Amino acid sequence: MKARLERSLEERRQQLEQTTVARAQLDLTMPARDQWRGARHPVTQVIEEIEGIFRGLGFTIALGPEAETEWYNFTALNFPPDHPALDAHDTLYLGDNVMLRTHTSPVQIRTMQGNKPPIRILSPGNCYRRDFFDASHAPMFAQIEGLAVDDGITFVDLKATLTHFANRLFGKTKTRFRPSFFPFTEPSAEMDVECQLCHGSGCPGCKGTGWMEILGSGMVHPSVLEAAGIESERYSGWAFGMGPARIAMLRYDIPDIRLLYDSDVRLLDQLAR
């Protein structure tokens, strides 16, 4: 084998020496061109990290269709028939009673229909809304939601779990919960973490508040449990939802969400790992 390699190298060397054009144009000392290699998208990195944290807490991954019926997307989640989200100027309808899902919450309904408590799932996926494509909104975006249903679950479990999650994702950090409203949870709360840019002192990124909202959460409304076939008198649960793109913007100090969808390899190469 060594002899064959040496003969091949010698033959090639003689060929190059016999070609005056090759001698003039070929620089054998020039280093090879650096080849760009693909990598996971920043939003994908965040989703995989979130999944890893919740897998460690006993959650499994659940997926569902991106084209949903009105019942799964709205009615089963306690949206009233006159809610603005059902209007065509907010939701992308594919036909009568069929739409592109506006959140991954229908996966929660499908999971509760097919499984008995205890339930602990994480549902990542793409969602679609008729939003303008600006610095903080996109018509198609990734979302990841969590659901836990069991006997005796309280808001204490929700707060403890999400605080642990925030400390794992951002490192030791401060968190706070603010009252809010969602049709499918009661009580409901927005969760904030200490601004990762100014560490609570106030900056343009957090609008001077020192806090950044990362998710919405709450105790699952009894009507949602009943719609999915779960006894609300016996079981309770909590749920949350967040946008991984917002987390990626916070982590990598990205000022405009459109940068994540422009497919500019110069930006993605800086964030790839």
C-alpha positions, 0 to 999 in steps of 0.5 A: 500500500505504501509503495502504491501511494508513493508511486501515485504521488510521484506520478502526480508530481511529475505531471505537475512539473511537466505543465508550465501553466500549472507551475505558474498558477498552482500554489501548493502552499495555499491553505484550503478554503474554509467551508461553512458548516450548517448548525442548529438554528438558535430557536431550535437550540432553545427548544431542545434546551427547554425540552431537556429541562422538562424531560428531567422533571418527568415530562414527555414530548407531545405533538399534534397537527398544525391544521386544526378545527375550531373546536380544538383550537378555541371551543374546547379551550373555553373561548367564547363564540364572540372572542376576537381571536376567532375573527378572520383578521386574527386567524388564518382559516383554510376553509369552513371550520378549519384553520392553521392553529394559533397556539399548540394548546390543541395538543393538550386537549388531544392528550387529555382525551387519549390519556388518564391523569397523571399527565405531564407533557411538553408540546412544541411546534409552529403556530400561525397568526395574521400578525404583521412581520415586525421587530417583535411579531411574525405570522409564523412562529414557534411555541412551546407549551407545558401541561401537568394534570394530577390529583391535588395539583395547586398553584404552588406546584406551578410556581415552583416548577417554573421558577426551577425552569427559569433558574436552569435556563438563565442561571440563578435569577429572580422571577415574579408572577403578575396576575393576568387573564387567559380563557383557558386558565383560572387564575392566570399569571404572566411570568417575568425574569430579571432582565438578562441585559441590565440585570435589573437596573433598567435598560431599553431592552426591558423598557426601564422596568428591570424585568422581561416577560417570558411566558403566560401560565395558570391553573387549567380552567375546569371547563377545559378539563371537562371538555377533554373528558377529565373530571374537574372535581377530582383532578386539577392541573396547570399549563404554560406557554412561551415563544422560544424565539423571544427566549433566543432574542433575550439570550443572544441580545437580538433586537429584531425577531426578523433576524431569526427568519432572514436566513442570513448565514452571517448571523446564524454562523455567529450563533451556531454551536 
